[in-house]
Amino acid sequence: MEIKELSGLRWYQLNLDPGVQVHQALADFLEESGLSHAYVLSCVGSCTKVNLVYPKTTDIPPELGAVEYNGLFEINGIVGDVKRVDGEIKVHLHGSFTQEGVKAFGGAVREGTTIFKMAEMVIAGK
């Protein structure tokens, strides 16, 4: 286990508009804010496209499966982080979504996940 104290964080509210891709928006946010590491603490809203991956095996690292959903979905929550690694911006997110208020699903959120009406995020960064 690793324990880190996160001091000196700056707090942000990020509102995403229709058609915005979540990964790209967070990479742009990190670039524009000048932060080196940001933590996505909360996200609610809606999507028209959700791309997820999930572990298919118990191997480390596991073989990954992928699924893409197209339609209308509520975002129940997305959490994760965005950081600079060797000069590149890396986005790592996990999320939970609902279709028609009944079917819940989730996994590691991948590039291409697209906002429908809006998404509101709370982010802390340094």
C-alpha positions as protocol buffer text, in pm:
chain_id: "A"
residue {
  index: 1
  type: MET
  ca { x: 0 y: 0 z: 0 }
}
residue {
  index: 2
  type: GLU
  ca { x: 116 y: 351 z: -78 }
}
residue {
  index: 3
  type: ILE
  ca { x: -8 y: 653 z: 115 }
}
residue {
  index: 4
  type: LYS
  ca { x: 41 y: 1009 z: -14 }
}
residue {
  index: 5
  type: GLU
  ca { x: -73 y: 1334 z: 140 }
}
residue {
  index: 6
  type: LEU
  ca { x: -224 y: 1557 z: -128 }
}
residue {
  index: 7
  type: SER
  ca { x: -152 y: 1908 z: -14 }
}
residue {
  index: 8
  type: GLY
  ca { x: -174 y: 2231 z: -209 }
}
residue {
  index: 9
  type: LEU
  ca { x: -454 y: 2117 z: -440 }
}
residue {
  index: 10
  type: ARG
  ca { x: -642 y: 2362 z: -661 }
}
residue {
  index: 11
  type: TRP
  ca { x: -1014 y: 2297 z: -716 }
}
residue {
  index: 12
  type: TYR
  ca { x: -1205 y: 2322 z: -1046 }
}
residue {
  index: 13
  type: GLN
  ca { x: -1552 y: 2275 z: -1187 }
}
residue {
  index: 14
  type: LEU
  ca { x: -1540 y: 2161 z: -1549 }
}
residue {
  index: 15
  type: ASN
  ca { x: -1858 y: 2171 z: -1761 }
}
residue {
  index: 16
  type: LEU
  ca { x: -1849 y: 1971 z: -2084 }
}
residue {
  index: 17
  type: ASP
  ca { x: -2073 y: 2063 z: -2378 }
}
residue {
  index: 18
  type: PRO
  ca { x: -2262 y: 1840 z: -2626 }
}
residue {
  index: 19
  type: GLY
  ca { x: -2040 y: 1641 z: -2863 }
}
residue {
  index: 20
  type: VAL
  ca { x: -1724 y: 1677 z: -2652 }
}
residue {
  index: 21
  type: GLN
  ca { x: -1511 y: 1366 z: -2605 }
}
residue {
  index: 22
  type: VAL
  ca { x: -1429 y: 1316 z: -2237 }
}
residue {
  index: 23
  type: HIS
  ca { x: -1063 y: 1209 z: -2276 }
}
residue {
  index: 24
  type: GLN
  ca { x: -979 y: 1496 z: -2509 }
}
residue {
  index: 25
  type: ALA
  ca { x: -1152 y: 1749 z: -2284 }
}
residue {
  index: 26
  type: LEU
  ca { x: -951 y: 1632 z: -1982 }
}
residue {
  index: 27
  type: ALA
  ca { x: -623 y: 1637 z: -2177 }
}
residue {
  index: 28
  type: ASP
  ca { x: -705 y: 1991 z: -2293 }
}
residue {
  index: 29
  type: PHE
  ca { x: -794 y: 2091 z: -1935 }
}
residue {
  index: 30
  type: LEU
  ca { x: -459 y: 1965 z: -1803 }
}
residue {
  index: 31
  type: GLU
  ca { x: -272 y: 2149 z: -2078 }
}
residue {
  index: 32
  type: GLU
  ca { x: -462 y: 2477 z: -2032 }
}
residue {
  index: 33
  type: SER
  ca { x: -451 y: 2473 z: -1651 }
}
residue {
  index: 34
  type: GLY
  ca { x: -77 y: 2407 z: -1635 }
}
residue {
  index: 35
  type: LEU
  ca { x: -132 y: 2130 z: -1379 }
}
residue {
  index: 36
  type: SER
  ca { x: 90 y: 1822 z: -1374 }
}
residue {
  index: 37
  type: HIS
  ca { x: -167 y: 1590 z: -1213 }
}
residue {
  index: 38
  type: ALA
  ca { x: -544 y: 1624 z: -1174 }
}
residue {
  index: 39
  type: TYR
  ca { x: -795 y: 1399 z: -999 }
}
residue {
  index: 40
  type: VAL
  ca { x: -1148 y: 1361 z: -1137 }
}
residue {
  index: 41
  type: LEU
  ca { x: -1353 y: 1332 z: -818 }
}
residue {
  index: 42
  type: SER
  ca { x: -1705 y: 1351 z: -955 }
}
residue {
  index: 43
  type: CYS
  ca { x: -1883 y: 1353 z: -1289 }
}
residue {
  index: 44
  type: VAL
  ca { x: -2253 y: 1343 z: -1375 }
}
residue {
  index: 45
  type: GLY
  ca { x: -2427 y: 1407 z: -1705 }
}
residue {
  index: 46
  type: SER
  ca { x: -2518 y: 1218 z: -2020 }
}
residue {
  index: 47
  type: CYS
  ca { x: -2349 y: 1047 z: -2317 }
}
residue {
  index: 48
  type: THR
  ca { x: -2433 y: 937 z: -2669 }
}
residue {
  index: 49
  type: LYS
  ca { x: -2136 y: 702 z: -2694 }
}
residue {
  index: 50
  type: VAL
  ca { x: -1959 y: 504 z: -2421 }
}
residue {
  index: 51
  type: ASN
  ca { x: -1637 y: 309 z: -2487 }
}
residue {
  index: 52
  type: LEU
  ca { x: -1526 y: 74 z: -2208 }
}
residue {
  index: 53
  type: VAL
  ca { x: -1266 y: -191 z: -2142 }
}
residue {
  index: 54
  type: TYR
  ca { x: -1277 y: -458 z: -1874 }
}
residue {
  index: 55
  type: PRO
  ca { x: -1052 y: -747 z: -1762 }
}
residue {
  index: 56
  type: LYS
  ca { x: -1125 y: -1081 z: -1931 }
}
residue {
  index: 57
  type: THR
  ca { x: -861 y: -1289 z: -1751 }
}
residue {
  index: 58
  type: THR
  ca { x: -705 y: -1308 z: -1405 }
}
residue {
  index: 59
  type: ASP
  ca { x: -354 y: -1274 z: -1551 }
}
residue {
  index: 60
  type: ILE
  ca { x: -145 y: -969 z: -1458 }
}
residue {
  index: 61
  type: PRO
  ca { x: -165 y: -775 z: -1677 }
}
residue {
  index: 62
  type: PRO
  ca { x: -508 y: -911 z: -1775 }
}
residue {
  index: 63
  type: GLU
  ca { x: -633 y: -962 z: -2126 }
}
residue {
  index: 64
  type: LEU
  ca { x: -884 y: -683 z: -2189 }
}
residue {
  index: 65
  type: GLY
  ca { x: -1223 y: -695 z: -2350 }
}
residue {
  index: 66
  type: ALA
  ca { x: -1379 y: -389 z: -2510 }
}
residue {
  index: 67
  type: VAL
  ca { x: -1735 y: -276 z: -2566 }
}
residue {
  index: 68
  type: GLU
  ca { x: -1889 y: 28 z: -2734 }
}
residue {
  index: 69
  type: TYR
  ca { x: -2243 y: 148 z: -2662 }
}
residue {
  index: 70
  type: ASN
  ca { x: -2427 y: 398 z: -2880 }
}
residue {
  index: 71
  type: GLY
  ca { x: -2753 y: 560 z: -2770 }
}
residue {
  index: 72
  type: LEU
  ca { x: -2856 y: 777 z: -2476 }
}
residue {
  index: 73
  type: PHE
  ca { x: -2696 y: 712 z: -2137 }
}
residue {
  index: 74
  type: GLU
  ca { x: -2687 y: 880 z: -1798 }
}
residue {
  index: 75
  type: ILE
  ca { x: -2346 y: 917 z: -1635 }
}
residue {
  index: 76
  type: ASN
  ca { x: -2383 y: 789 z: -1278 }
}
residue {
  index: 77
  type: GLY
  ca { x: -2022 y: 874 z: -1205 }
}
residue {
  index: 78
  type: ILE
  ca { x: -1675 y: 896 z: -1357 }
}
residue {
  index: 79
  type: VAL
  ca { x: -1361 y: 911 z: -1144 }
}
residue {
  index: 80
  type: GLY
  ca { x: -990 y: 883 z: -1217 }
}
residue {
  index: 81
  type: ASP
  ca { x: -691 y: 1098 z: -1296 }
}
residue {
  index: 82
  type: VAL
  ca { x: -511 y: 1287 z: -1569 }
}
residue {
  index: 83
  type: LYS
  ca { x: -134 y: 1334 z: -1552 }
}
residue {
  index: 84
  type: ARG
  ca { x: 182 y: 1401 z: -1743 }
}
residue {
  index: 85
  type: VAL
  ca { x: 403 y: 1094 z: -1791 }
}
residue {
  index: 86
  type: ASP
  ca { x: 730 y: 1133 z: -1983 }
}
residue {
  index: 87
  type: GLY
  ca { x: 594 y: 1439 z: -2164 }
}
residue {
  index: 88
  type: GLU
  ca { x: 262 y: 1275 z: -2259 }
}
residue {
  index: 89
  type: ILE
  ca { x: -78 y: 1333 z: -2104 }
}
residue {
  index: 90
  type: LYS
  ca { x: -233 y: 1009 z: -1972 }
}
residue {
  index: 91
  type: VAL
  ca { x: -604 y: 984 z: -1888 }
}
residue {
  index: 92
  type: HIS
  ca { x: -720 y: 701 z: -1658 }
}
residue {
  index: 93
  type: LEU
  ca { x: -1094 y: 688 z: -1586 }
}
residue {
  index: 94
  type: HIS
  ca { x: -1353 y: 443 z: -1460 }
}
residue {
  index: 95
  type: GLY
  ca { x: -1724 y: 505 z: -1486 }
}
residue {
  index: 96
  type: SER
  ca { x: -2075 y: 383 z: -1428 }
}
residue {
  index: 97
  type: PHE
  ca { x: -2358 y: 449 z: -1673 }
}
residue {
  index: 98
  type: THR
  ca { x: -2732 y: 376 z: -1701 }
}
residue {
  index: 99
  type: GLN
  ca { x: -2940 y: 307 z: -2009 }
}
residue {
  index: 100
  type: GLU
  ca { x: -3313 y: 390 z: -1997 }
}
residue {
  index: 101
  type: GLY
  ca { x: -3292 y: 422 z: -1618 }
}
residue {
  index: 102
  type: VAL
  ca { x: -3266 y: 44 z: -1581 }
}
residue {
  index: 103
  type: LYS
  ca { x: -2957 y: -119 z: -1726 }
}
residue {
  index: 104
  type: ALA
  ca { x: -2642 y: -19 z: -1536 }
}
residue {
  index: 105
  type: PHE
  ca { x: -2295 y: -94 z: -1670 }
}
residue {
  index: 106
  type: GLY
  ca { x: -1941 y: 32 z: -1631 }
}
residue {
  index: 107
  type: GLY
  ca { x: -1570 y: -20 z: -1667 }
}
residue {
  index: 108
  type: ALA
  ca { x: -1255 y: 166 z: -1764 }
}
residue {
  index: 109
  type: VAL
  ca { x: -1368 y: 461 z: -1976 }
}
residue {
  index: 110
  type: ARG
  ca { x: -1182 y: 485 z: -2305 }
}
residue {
  index: 111
  type: GLU
  ca { x: -1126 y: 745 z: -2575 }
}
residue {
  index: 112
  type: GLY
  ca { x: -1431 y: 820 z: -2786 }
}
residue {
  index: 113
  type: THR
  ca { x: -1676 y: 846 z: -2496 }
}
residue {
  index: 114
  type: THR
  ca { x: -1889 y: 1142 z: -2605 }
}
residue {
  index: 115
  type: ILE
  ca { x: -2114 y: 1384 z: -2413 }
}
residue {
  index: 116
  type: PHE
  ca { x: -2483 y: 1411 z: -2510 }
}
residue {
  index: 117
  type: LYS
  ca { x: -2631 y: 1717 z: -2337 }
}
residue {
  index: 118
  type: MET
  ca { x: -2369 y: 1805 z: -2075 }
}
residue {
  index: 119
  type: ALA
  ca { x: -2137 y: 1673 z: -1806 }
}
residue {
  index: 120
  type: GLU
  ca { x: -2029 y: 1842 z: -1485 }
}
residue {
  index: 121
  type: MET
  ca { x: -1700 y: 1747 z: -1320 }
}
residue {
  index: 122
  type: VAL
  ca { x: -1529 y: 1835 z: -996 }
}
residue {
  index: 123
  type: ILE
  ca { x: -1152 y: 1817 z: -1029 }
}
residue {
  index: 124
  type: ALA
  ca { x: -866 y: 1876 z: -785 }
}
residue {
  index: 125
  type: GLY
  ca { x: -513 y: 1919 z: -915 }
}
residue {
  index: 126
  type: LYS
  ca { x: -158 y: 2022 z: -847 }
}
